[in-house]
Structures are given as C-alpha cells and as structure tokens.
Amino acid sequence: MAVHIAVGDESFDEIRKTGLYYVDKSDLLYDLVGQTNNKVTLFTRPRRFGKTLNLSMMESFFDINRDSRAVFDGLNISKHRDFCSKWMNQYPVLFISFKDVDGLDFESAYKMLAGTIAKLCIKFPNLEKDTSVSYADVEVFHRLLFKEADQEEIKNSLQTIMRMMHAVYGKPVILLIDEYDVPLAKASEKNTAQNRFYEQMLDVIKGMLSIALKTNEYLKFAVGTGCLRIAKESIFTGTNNFASYSVLDEDFSEYFGFTQEEVDELLSSADRGEKAAVFKEWYDGYIFGNTSVYCPWDVASYAAALLKRRNAKPKNYWRNTSGNGIIRDFVGRDDLDVSDKFETLLSGGSITEKISDELTYDTLHETEQNLWSVLLMTGYLTKADPDADEEDVPLKIPNAEISRIFEDTVVKLFTDTLDTGRQRELMSALWSEDTVTASRHLNDFLWDTISFMDYHEDYYHAFLVGLFVGLGYAVDSNKESGLGRFDVLVKDRRNRRVLLIEAKKSATQEGMGADCDDALRQIEEKGYVRRLEPGYEKAVCYGIAFFRKFAMIKKPDTSRQQ
C-alpha cells in the first residue's frame, strides 16, 4: 500500500480521514488526562516538534460536537476503552492559536489579536442564538465577532466564550492554547527604544490567560504550548494544579518528536530503509528528558522528498521555518566571550552550563546563562547526556542540520562585521603579490572569527568569498572553468585583472606547503587561466592551504599575463 506523507498539515482529522501517514501519539491523551490531576498543563518545545498537531488531536478527541470514533479507530488510545467511553466527544472544546499575532507596533499586533478572537467566535455561530446564554454575553460576543470590543473585553474574551459554551452544553470547557507566547516573542523582537510595546502586549496576554486559567468555574482543564515558560510575567502564578513540562522533563518526553522506532517504521513503510543513516545524521540527536527524538518536521519533509525522488539529498528544512536571529544575537555580543565555547560545539564537543527553563522575553539577552537556556529550549542545542542534572547541563549541537545553521550564521556574522581597513590591506597585498603580508592578514581574520575543528572546504570557501564580497568585488565561486572547477575568482573589472584562488583543506599543519603546491599545479594543469573570459589583462593565481585557524598562501614563480 502506497504511503502518503503530508508536510505542514497540522489538522489531525484531515490527516486521519485522508489516509495520510500518522505517527501515533494518541497515548498522550491517556497519560495526560487519565494519569494526572493537572488543571493547567504547559508543554514547551522547539518549533516544528508536533505541538499544534497534538492539540488538534486533543480537540478531535474531546469535542462534544464531533463523532471521532472513526479517526481514532486502530490508534493506541482505542485500547483504553473505559477512558474513551468516559472522555471521547464528551466536553465542549475551545481551541485557540496565537501563532499569527504579530505586528510592527502594538496597534497592528493588537488588531491581529482581535482578529484571532473574531475568528474564534466565527467557529461558534450557535452560541449567540441559544436562549440559555445571557443577553449581556451575546452583546459582548457580537463586539468580539466584529472586532469592536474594548481592551477589557478582549482580556475577558476567552472566559466570556467559555461561559457561553458552559451555558449551552451544561459542562465545563476544555481550553487548548497553541503558541501562547508568540505575541510576547514577536513584541520582544520589535521592542526598540523608538517602539516599546512589549509591556503593552504582556498586559493584554497576561490578563487574557490569567482570567481564563485561574479560578475559572467554566474550565474543565487547559493545555497550552509554547517555546518558553514565561516566569517573571507570572501568567501562571496562582493557577491551581499547574504543571509545566520542558525539554528537561522526562514526563511526556516521547510525545513531541519521533523516536528511533517510529522513524524506522516510517522508513520501512515508505520502502526507504536504506536512508536510515542519513536521517540519523541530519535530523536525530535531540534529547527531551531521557528520550532521544528526531525533529518530525524534518523527517516528514525529507521522507516526502524521497517518495518523489529516491536519490533526493537531505536539506535544512528546519532553518526555513523561522529566523535564526537568536544565534546572531549571541555570537555577535561584544560583552560575552563565547568564541571558545562555540568552537567546541561546532567541533562536535559539549559544554556544561547552568540552565533555567523559566525565562522572560524582555530579559533573554541580559545574561549568558539566559542565552544558553534559550538555545536549549528552542532546539538549537540539546542535552549531551540523558541523565544530566537539570541545572548543570552538558550541551551539544544535536545534528548536521543544526550544525550547518550555526556555521552559516557564524560565517555571515563574520562577513557583516569585517574590519574594512584590514580587508583593503589584504587585497592590496594580494594584488601586489605580497604573500607574506597577505598570509599575515588572512591568519588574523581566521583567528578573529569563530571557526570549527572539523573544518570542511565549504567553510573556507565561504570565508574567502566573504572577505572579497565585503569590498564590492564581483566574485565567482566553484564555477565551470577549463577542465574543472576553480574555487574562487575575484574580478576587478575597472583595472582588468582577476585573482584566481584554489583552496585546499590540509590534514596537518606540516602538509600545508605541499597542499599549496598541489593547488597551483591544479590551476596550471586544468587550464583555469586560459579559459577566463576575454578582456582581462592580468590574472594573479594563488594556492591557499588551510589548517584549522592557520592559512598559507603561495603563488607561482611568475604570475600569468594574458
């Protein structure tokens, strides 16, 4: 039977009804509701780890307006017959997502929030028609629906709708809140000296959730998701029977992300078992609690690509789901000396840091401890040891995908912060064929940037290109020329000259000289210079060898003249 995998479909019912491949996480329902006494539960996980799909599953299971027997038939939860009889489709459910609440300022973000509440009202057209609902609530409901409510009514909106649902169904309401912290994260990103609205957004979100979650007689229980547990804002302070589960907690650790067994089963079903090692290298390595998991977004994305093209190459799918500003903010800080730690991480090693899973968006960047904590909670780092202490945590980069995100970010940061004066001195030395001065400057640049111990040639190519592009030169890299591909070609059109560079990664420092000679021999034997486009009068050729933070530059005995 053919396997069909959807990427980005976060509707549980649609996945089940259309026969798409589903990794069964339904036991989460039993473990959470049947085995705990949580009134409010918060799950914090990185983006794209199945939070929304799990809440969609909960909505389908509990919603009194549905008959979900068919979509859950055959899943693990169906084995718990008494539980299903007691809970399936027995309660009104209110499911809201804050993932789209964003704006350049408070006014635009607040409008997005009001629009989110209005869409929620549209899902329940019968509430205002039921005679058991109070007239006062109907009036407020209309204002929420048409985005005419004042801020106090917005803060009370979830409780208002829940009170109406309680009146109609005669039962307390299950509240599901997806990405509860996105409005605060977005406000924090745009909270500049000229545009301060974090505190305003905090006031609204805190008011809305506090009213809905604390001493709310219409609430059966609530489940929320987000990236961080917000501490200082005290959104959850005073909430009875509140439990929070982060990437550090063992409980429920297997329900967000795919386990090895689940990935193996998916690949077997898709007849792509030969790619197991590639999946593991690129997308495994996260440790939540004591469970090792893959990123489900990546697994689904690459598996879907392999179903179309059996020879599809792994890609960085996770990077394209959001910006990576947190890394740039971290490595770009002049007041934090983290270069050695980042080099350890990029070399495949681990560092041990004190971690807190209670953070606040307006103070994320105040301390180094906060920043390491954020990188862990948001999926850029993971625990290096499943049994590690919850405070002094060994951290590592989980896999090849995240390693490349770090590498790309570090290289870009390097090019953005180059000393243009020293760049010009390097270029002057290269054009004048002064290899001693050029080597000194190139080694200084290598020393000043964060780099990696398992340096690969792509890193060095990007490093060189960044040096030249920053001064406005036209640069070709790895383009067809002669009988092969040269590494870097720098064009100075005004002066009708080019630099042609072949770069090598050396296995040892002692072997750098021989690798430079080999690079120059390659330029000569493959005829790179002869195949340059007409019009350039001078081509200066260099063989450059790199070993970790060291560079050596050599030139032929005589530069080629065209």
C-alpha positions as CSV (number, residue, x, y, z in Angstrom):
1,M,0.0,0.0,0.0
2,A,1.4,3.4,-1.0
3,V,2.5,5.7,1.8
4,H,1.4,9.4,1.6
5,I,3.2,11.9,3.8
6,A,1.9,15.5,4.3
7,V,4.3,18.2,5.2
8,G,2.8,21.0,7.3
9,D,-0.6,19.6,7.7
10,E,-1.5,20.2,11.4
11,S,-5.1,19.0,11.3
12,F,-5.4,15.6,13.0
13,D,-8.9,14.9,11.5
14,E,-7.7,15.7,7.9
15,I,-4.6,13.5,8.2
16,R,-6.7,10.6,9.5
17,K,-9.6,10.9,7.1
18,T,-7.5,11.3,4.0
19,G,-5.2,8.3,4.9
20,L,-2.0,10.3,5.3
21,Y,0.8,8.7,7.3
22,Y,0.4,9.4,11.0
23,V,2.9,8.7,13.8
24,D,0.6,7.5,16.6
25,K,0.9,9.9,19.6
26,S,-2.6,9.2,20.9
27,D,-1.5,7.7,24.2
28,L,-0.7,11.3,25.2
29,L,-4.4,11.7,25.8
30,Y,-4.5,8.9,28.3
31,D,-1.2,9.7,30.0
32,L,-2.2,13.4,30.4
33,V,-5.8,13.2,31.4
34,G,-6.1,9.7,32.8
35,Q,-2.9,9.7,34.8
36,T,-2.5,13.2,36.1
37,N,-4.6,15.7,38.0
38,N,-3.4,18.8,36.1
39,K,-5.8,21.6,35.9
40,V,-3.5,23.5,33.6
41,T,-0.6,21.9,31.6
42,L,2.0,23.7,29.6
43,F,4.3,21.9,27.1
44,T,7.3,23.9,26.0
45,R,9.1,22.6,22.9
46,P,11.0,24.0,19.9
47,R,9.1,24.9,16.8
48,R,8.1,22.1,14.4
49,F,8.0,19.4,17.0
50,G,4.3,18.5,16.8
51,K,2.8,20.8,19.4
52,T,-0.1,22.0,17.1
53,L,-0.9,18.5,15.8
54,N,-1.1,17.2,19.3
55,L,-3.5,19.9,20.3
56,S,-5.5,19.2,17.2
57,M,-5.7,15.6,18.2
58,M,-7.0,16.6,21.7
59,E,-9.6,18.8,20.1
60,S,-10.8,16.0,17.9
61,F,-10.9,13.5,20.8
62,F,-12.7,15.6,23.4
63,D,-15.0,17.8,21.3
64,I,-18.7,17.2,22.1
65,N,-19.7,18.4,18.6
66,R,-17.9,15.6,16.9
67,D,-18.1,11.8,16.5
68,S,-14.4,10.9,16.4
69,R,-14.6,7.1,16.7
70,A,-13.6,6.5,13.1
71,V,-10.5,8.8,13.2
72,F,-9.2,7.1,16.4
73,D,-10.0,3.6,15.4
74,G,-6.9,1.5,15.4
75,L,-4.8,4.0,17.3
76,N,-3.2,3.2,20.7
77,I,-5.8,5.2,22.6
78,S,-8.6,3.0,21.4
79,K,-7.2,0.2,23.6
80,H,-8.2,2.2,26.7
81,R,-11.9,1.5,26.2
82,D,-13.2,2.8,29.6
83,F,-11.2,6.0,29.1
84,C,-12.6,6.5,25.6
85,S,-16.1,5.9,26.8
86,K,-15.7,8.5,29.6
87,W,-13.9,11.2,27.6
88,M,-14.3,10.9,23.8
89,N,-16.6,13.7,22.5
90,Q,-17.9,14.4,25.9
91,Y,-16.9,18.1,26.5
92,P,-17.1,21.4,24.7
93,V,-13.6,22.4,23.5
94,L,-12.2,25.9,22.8
95,F,-9.0,25.8,20.7
96,I,-7.1,29.0,20.0
97,S,-3.8,29.6,18.4
98,F,-1.7,32.8,18.9
99,K,0.8,31.9,16.2
100,D,-0.2,34.7,13.9
101,V,-0.4,37.5,16.4
102,D,2.4,39.8,15.1
103,G,2.8,43.4,14.1
104,L,5.3,46.2,13.7
105,D,3.8,48.0,16.7
106,F,1.3,47.5,19.4
107,E,-1.6,48.8,17.4
108,S,-1.1,46.4,14.5
109,A,-0.3,43.4,16.8
110,Y,-3.4,44.1,18.9
111,K,-5.5,44.1,15.7
112,M,-4.1,40.7,14.8
113,L,-5.1,39.5,18.3
114,A,-8.6,40.9,18.0
115,G,-8.8,39.2,14.6
116,T,-7.8,35.9,16.1
117,I,-10.6,36.3,18.7
118,A,-13.1,37.2,16.0
119,K,-12.2,34.0,14.0
120,L,-12.7,32.0,17.2
121,C,-16.2,33.5,17.5
122,I,-17.0,32.5,13.9
123,K,-16.4,28.9,14.8
124,F,-19.4,29.0,17.2
125,P,-22.3,30.7,15.4
126,N,-24.9,29.0,17.5
127,L,-23.8,30.3,20.9
128,E,-25.5,33.7,20.5
129,K,-28.7,32.0,19.4
130,D,-29.1,29.7,22.4
131,T,-31.7,31.1,24.9
132,S,-29.6,29.8,27.8
133,V,-26.9,32.4,27.1
134,S,-27.2,35.7,28.8
135,Y,-28.0,38.7,26.7
136,A,-25.0,40.6,28.2
137,D,-22.7,37.9,26.9
138,V,-24.4,37.9,23.5
139,E,-23.7,41.6,23.2
140,V,-20.0,41.2,24.1
141,F,-19.8,38.2,21.7
142,H,-21.1,40.5,18.9
143,R,-18.4,43.1,19.6
144,L,-15.7,40.4,19.7
145,L,-17.0,38.9,16.4
146,F,-17.0,42.3,14.6
147,K,-13.7,43.4,16.2
148,E,-15.4,46.3,18.1
149,A,-14.6,45.1,21.6
150,D,-12.6,47.2,24.0
151,Q,-9.3,46.0,25.6
152,E,-11.1,44.9,28.8
153,E,-13.5,42.7,26.8
154,I,-10.5,41.3,24.8
155,K,-8.9,40.3,28.1
156,N,-12.1,38.6,29.2
157,S,-12.9,37.1,25.8
158,L,-11.8,33.5,26.5
159,Q,-13.8,33.3,29.7
160,T,-16.8,35.0,28.1
161,I,-16.9,32.4,25.3
162,M,-16.3,29.6,27.8
163,R,-19.2,30.9,29.9
164,M,-21.5,30.8,26.9
165,M,-20.4,27.3,26.0
166,H,-21.0,26.2,29.6
167,A,-24.5,27.6,29.4
168,V,-25.3,25.8,26.2
169,Y,-23.7,22.4,26.9
170,G,-24.1,22.3,30.7
171,K,-20.5,21.1,31.0
172,P,-17.2,22.8,31.8
173,V,-14.9,23.6,28.8
174,I,-11.6,22.2,27.8
175,L,-9.3,25.0,26.7
176,L,-6.5,24.4,24.3
177,I,-4.0,27.3,23.7
178,D,-1.4,26.9,21.0
179,E,1.8,29.0,20.8
180,Y,0.7,31.1,23.8
181,D,4.0,33.0,23.9
182,V,4.3,34.0,20.3
183,P,2.7,37.5,20.8
184,L,5.3,38.2,23.5
185,A,8.2,36.8,21.5
186,K,7.2,38.9,18.5
187,A,6.7,42.0,20.6
188,S,10.1,41.5,22.2
189,E,11.8,41.3,18.8
190,K,10.4,44.6,17.7
191,N,10.6,46.3,21.1
192,T,13.1,49.1,20.3
193,A,13.8,52.4,22.0
194,Q,11.6,54.1,19.5
195,N,8.8,51.4,19.6
196,R,8.3,50.0,23.0
197,F,5.2,47.8,23.2
198,Y,6.3,44.6,24.9
199,E,4.8,45.7,28.2
200,Q,1.5,46.6,26.5
201,M,1.3,43.2,24.8
202,L,2.3,41.5,28.1
203,D,-0.6,43.3,29.9
204,V,-3.2,42.0,27.4
205,I,-1.9,38.4,27.1
206,K,-1.4,38.1,30.8
207,G,-4.9,39.4,31.5
208,M,-6.5,37.1,28.9
209,L,-4.8,34.0,30.2
210,S,-5.0,34.8,33.9
211,I,-8.7,35.3,33.7
212,A,-9.2,32.1,31.6
213,L,-7.0,29.8,33.7
214,K,-7.3,31.0,37.4
215,T,-10.4,30.2,39.4
216,N,-12.5,29.9,36.3
217,E,-15.6,27.9,37.2
218,Y,-16.2,27.2,33.5
219,L,-12.9,25.4,32.9
220,K,-12.6,21.6,32.9
221,F,-8.8,21.7,32.2
222,A,-6.4,23.6,29.9
223,V,-3.4,22.6,27.8
224,G,-1.1,25.2,26.4
225,T,2.0,25.0,24.2
226,G,4.9,27.4,23.5
227,C,8.6,27.6,23.2
228,L,9.4,29.1,26.6
229,R,7.8,29.0,30.0
230,I,7.5,32.7,30.9
231,A,8.5,33.3,34.6
232,K,8.7,36.9,35.6
233,E,5.4,37.8,33.9
234,S,3.6,35.4,36.3
235,I,1.0,34.4,33.8
236,F,0.5,31.1,35.6
237,T,1.1,32.2,39.1
238,G,-1.8,31.3,41.3
239,T,-3.1,28.6,38.9
240,N,-4.2,25.5,40.8
241,N,-2.8,22.2,39.8
242,F,-0.5,23.7,37.2
243,A,2.3,21.6,35.6
244,S,4.9,22.6,33.1
245,Y,6.9,20.1,31.0
246,S,10.0,21.4,29.1
247,V,12.7,19.7,27.2
248,L,14.4,18.9,30.5
249,D,11.5,16.8,31.9
250,E,11.1,13.1,31.4
251,D,7.4,13.0,31.6
252,F,5.7,13.1,28.2
253,S,9.1,13.4,26.5
254,E,8.2,10.8,23.9
255,Y,5.2,12.6,22.6
256,F,6.9,15.6,20.9
257,G,9.3,14.4,18.2
258,F,9.8,11.0,16.6
259,T,11.6,8.2,18.4
260,Q,14.0,5.9,16.6
261,E,11.4,3.1,16.5
262,E,8.9,5.5,14.9
263,V,11.3,6.7,12.2
264,D,12.4,3.1,11.4
265,E,8.7,2.1,11.0
266,L,8.1,5.1,8.7
267,L,11.1,4.3,6.5
268,S,10.1,0.7,6.3
269,S,6.5,1.6,5.3
270,A,7.9,4.0,2.7
271,D,10.5,1.5,1.4
272,R,13.3,3.9,2.1
273,G,15.1,2.0,4.8
274,E,18.5,2.4,3.1
275,K,18.3,6.1,4.1
276,A,18.2,5.5,7.8
277,A,21.8,6.6,8.4
278,V,21.2,9.9,6.6
279,F,18.1,10.6,8.6
280,K,20.0,9.9,11.8
281,E,23.0,12.1,10.9
282,W,20.8,15.1,9.8
283,Y,17.7,15.1,11.9
284,D,18.2,12.9,15.1
285,G,20.1,13.8,18.3
286,Y,17.6,15.8,20.4
287,I,17.2,14.6,23.9
288,F,14.0,15.6,25.7
289,G,14.0,14.4,29.3
290,N,15.6,10.9,28.8
291,T,14.2,10.3,25.3
292,S,16.2,10.7,22.1
293,V,14.0,12.0,19.3
294,Y,14.1,13.3,15.7
295,C,12.6,16.6,14.5
296,P,9.3,15.4,13.0
297,W,9.1,18.3,10.5
298,D,12.5,17.3,9.0
299,V,11.7,13.6,8.9
300,A,8.4,14.2,7.2
301,S,9.9,16.7,4.8
302,Y,12.8,14.5,3.7
303,A,10.7,11.4,3.6
304,A,8.2,13.2,1.3
305,A,11.1,14.2,-0.9
306,L,12.4,10.7,-1.1
307,L,9.0,9.4,-2.1
308,K,9.2,11.6,-5.1
309,R,12.9,11.2,-5.9
310,R,14.7,8.2,-4.3
311,N,18.1,10.0,-4.7
312,A,16.9,13.2,-3.0
313,K,19.6,14.9,-0.9
314,P,18.9,15.9,2.8
315,K,18.2,19.6,3.2
316,N,18.0,22.1,6.0
317,Y,14.2,22.2,6.3
318,W,14.0,23.5,9.9
319,R,16.0,26.7,9.1
320,N,13.3,27.9,6.7
321,T,10.5,27.7,9.3
322,S,11.7,30.8,11.2
323,G,14.6,33.2,11.6
324,N,17.8,32.4,13.4
325,G,18.3,35.8,15.0
326,I,19.0,34.3,18.4
327,I,22.3,32.8,17.2
328,R,23.4,36.0,15.6
329,D,22.4,37.9,18.8
330,F,24.5,35.5,20.8
331,V,27.7,35.2,18.8
332,G,27.6,38.9,17.9
333,R,27.7,40.1,21.5
334,D,30.9,42.0,22.3
335,D,30.4,41.7,26.1
336,L,30.3,37.9,26.0
337,D,33.4,35.8,25.4
338,V,31.8,32.7,23.9
339,S,34.1,32.0,21.0
340,D,35.8,29.1,22.6
341,K,32.5,27.5,23.6
342,F,31.1,27.9,20.2
343,E,34.2,26.4,18.6
344,T,33.9,23.4,21.0
345,L,30.2,22.9,20.0
346,L,31.0,23.3,16.3
347,S,33.7,20.7,16.6
348,G,31.2,18.1,17.9
349,G,32.1,18.6,21.6
350,S,29.9,19.6,24.5
351,I,29.9,22.4,27.1
352,T,28.3,22.4,30.6
353,E,26.1,25.4,31.5
354,K,23.6,26.3,34.2
355,I,20.2,26.1,32.6
356,S,16.8,27.6,33.6
357,D,13.5,26.7,32.0
358,E,11.8,29.7,33.4
359,L,12.7,32.8,31.3
360,T,11.2,36.0,30.2
361,Y,11.3,37.5,26.8
362,D,12.3,41.0,27.9
363,T,15.4,39.7,29.7
364,L,16.6,36.9,27.4
365,H,19.7,38.7,26.5
366,E,20.7,40.0,29.9
367,T,22.9,37.1,30.9
368,E,25.0,34.4,29.2
369,Q,23.0,31.8,31.3
370,N,19.8,33.0,29.8
371,L,21.1,32.8,26.3
372,W,22.3,29.2,26.7
373,S,19.0,28.3,28.2
374,V,17.2,29.8,25.2
375,L,19.3,27.9,22.7
376,L,18.4,24.7,24.5
377,M,14.7,25.4,24.8
378,T,14.4,26.5,21.2
379,G,16.1,23.5,19.7
380,Y,19.5,24.9,18.6
381,L,21.2,22.9,21.3
382,T,20.3,19.7,23.2
383,K,21.4,17.8,26.3
384,A,24.5,15.8,25.6
385,D,23.6,13.3,28.4
386,P,20.0,11.9,29.0
387,D,20.8,11.6,32.7
388,A,22.3,15.0,33.2
389,D,21.5,17.3,36.1
390,E,18.7,19.7,35.4
391,E,20.8,22.8,36.3
392,D,24.3,22.0,35.2
393,V,23.5,20.6,31.8
394,P,26.0,19.4,29.2
395,L,25.0,20.9,25.9
396,K,25.8,19.9,22.3
397,I,24.6,20.6,18.8
398,P,22.1,17.8,18.0
399,N,22.8,17.0,14.3
400,A,24.2,18.0,11.0
401,E,21.3,20.2,10.1
402,I,21.6,22.5,13.2
403,S,25.4,22.4,12.8
404,R,25.1,24.0,9.4
405,I,22.7,26.6,10.7
406,F,25.4,27.6,13.2
407,E,28.1,27.5,10.6
408,D,26.2,29.7,8.1
409,T,25.2,32.1,10.8
410,V,28.8,32.4,12.1
411,V,30.1,33.0,8.6
412,K,27.5,35.6,7.8
413,L,28.2,37.4,11.1
414,F,31.9,37.4,10.2
415,T,31.3,39.0,6.8
416,D,28.9,41.6,8.4
417,T,31.5,42.7,11.0
418,L,34.7,42.7,9.0
419,D,37.3,45.4,9.5
420,T,37.2,47.0,6.0
421,G,40.6,48.7,6.6
422,R,42.3,45.3,7.1
423,Q,40.3,43.9,4.2
424,R,41.8,46.6,1.9
425,E,45.3,45.8,3.2
426,L,44.7,42.1,2.4
427,M,43.5,42.9,-1.1
428,S,46.4,45.3,-1.7
429,A,48.9,42.6,-0.7
430,L,47.1,40.0,-2.9
431,W,47.1,42.3,-6.0
432,S,50.7,43.2,-5.4
433,E,51.6,39.5,-4.9
434,D,53.0,40.1,-1.4
435,T,52.2,36.7,0.0
436,V,53.9,37.4,3.4
437,T,51.6,40.3,4.2
438,A,48.6,38.6,2.7
439,S,49.2,35.5,4.8
440,R,49.5,37.5,8.0
441,H,46.2,39.3,7.4
442,L,44.4,36.1,6.4
443,N,45.6,34.4,9.6
444,D,44.4,37.3,11.7
445,F,40.9,37.1,10.1
446,L,40.8,33.4,10.8
447,W,41.8,34.0,14.4
448,D,39.2,36.7,15.0
449,T,36.2,34.6,13.8
450,I,34.5,31.7,15.4
451,S,35.5,28.6,13.4
452,F,35.3,24.8,13.6
453,M,37.7,22.0,14.3
454,D,36.1,19.7,11.7
455,Y,36.6,22.4,9.1
456,H,35.3,21.4,5.7
457,E,36.3,23.1,2.4
458,D,32.9,24.7,2.1
459,Y,33.5,26.7,5.2
460,Y,36.8,28.0,3.9
461,H,35.3,28.9,0.5
462,A,32.6,30.9,2.2
463,F,35.2,32.5,4.4
464,L,37.2,33.7,1.4
465,V,34.1,34.9,-0.5
466,G,33.0,36.9,2.5
467,L,36.4,38.7,2.6
468,F,36.1,39.8,-1.1
469,V,32.4,40.5,-1.4
470,G,32.5,42.9,1.5
471,L,34.7,45.2,-0.6
472,G,32.4,45.2,-3.5
473,Y,34.3,42.9,-5.8
474,A,32.4,40.6,-8.2
475,V,33.2,37.0,-7.0
476,D,32.5,33.7,-8.7
477,S,32.8,30.6,-6.6
478,N,33.0,27.0,-7.9
479,K,32.1,27.9,-11.4
480,E,32.9,25.9,-14.5
481,S,36.3,26.8,-16.0
482,G,38.8,25.0,-18.1
483,L,38.8,21.3,-17.4
484,G,37.4,21.6,-13.9
485,R,36.0,24.0,-11.3
486,F,38.1,26.7,-9.7
487,D,37.3,27.7,-6.1
488,V,37.2,31.5,-6.1
489,L,37.6,34.1,-8.9
490,V,37.7,37.7,-7.9
491,K,37.1,40.2,-10.7
492,D,38.5,43.8,-10.7
493,R,36.8,44.9,-13.9
494,R,37.9,48.5,-13.6
495,N,41.6,47.5,-13.6
496,R,41.0,44.5,-15.9
497,R,42.5,42.0,-13.6
498,V,41.5,38.9,-11.6
499,L,42.5,36.8,-8.6
500,L,42.2,33.1,-9.2
501,I,42.4,31.1,-6.0
502,E,42.4,27.3,-5.5
503,A,41.9,26.5,-1.8
504,K,42.8,23.2,0.0
505,K,42.0,21.9,3.4
506,S,45.2,20.4,4.9
507,A,45.2,17.3,7.1
508,T,48.2,18.6,9.1
509,Q,49.9,21.9,9.5
510,E,53.1,20.4,8.2
511,G,51.3,19.5,5.0
512,M,50.1,23.0,4.1
513,G,53.1,23.8,1.9
514,A,52.6,20.7,-0.3
515,D,48.8,21.4,-0.5
516,C,49.5,24.9,-1.8
517,D,51.8,23.5,-4.4
518,D,49.1,20.9,-5.3
519,A,46.6,23.8,-5.7
520,L,48.9,25.7,-8.0
521,R,49.5,22.6,-10.0
522,Q,45.8,22.1,-10.4
523,I,45.3,25.7,-11.7
524,E,48.0,25.0,-14.3
525,E,47.1,21.5,-15.4
526,K,43.4,22.3,-15.8
527,G,44.0,25.5,-17.7
528,Y,41.8,27.7,-15.5
529,V,43.6,30.9,-16.6
530,R,43.4,30.2,-20.3
531,R,39.6,29.8,-20.1
532,L,38.9,33.1,-18.4
533,E,36.6,35.5,-20.3
534,P,38.4,37.8,-22.7
535,G,39.3,41.3,-21.8
536,Y,41.2,40.8,-18.5
537,E,44.9,41.6,-18.9
538,K,46.2,40.2,-15.7
539,A,45.5,37.0,-13.7
540,V,47.1,36.6,-10.3
541,C,47.0,32.9,-9.2
542,Y,47.2,31.6,-5.6
543,G,47.2,28.3,-3.9
544,I,45.9,28.6,-0.4
545,A,46.0,25.9,2.2
546,F,44.0,26.0,5.4
547,F,44.5,24.0,8.6
548,R,42.2,25.0,11.4
549,K,43.0,28.6,12.2
550,F,46.1,28.7,10.0
551,A,46.4,29.7,6.4
552,M,49.3,29.6,3.9
553,I,49.4,31.4,0.6
554,K,51.7,30.5,-2.3
555,K,51.9,31.9,-5.8
556,P,53.6,30.6,-9.0
557,D,57.1,31.7,-9.7
558,T,55.7,34.1,-12.3
559,S,52.1,35.4,-12.4
560,R,50.3,34.7,-15.7
561,Q,49.9,37.6,-18.1
562,Q,47.2,37.4,-20.8
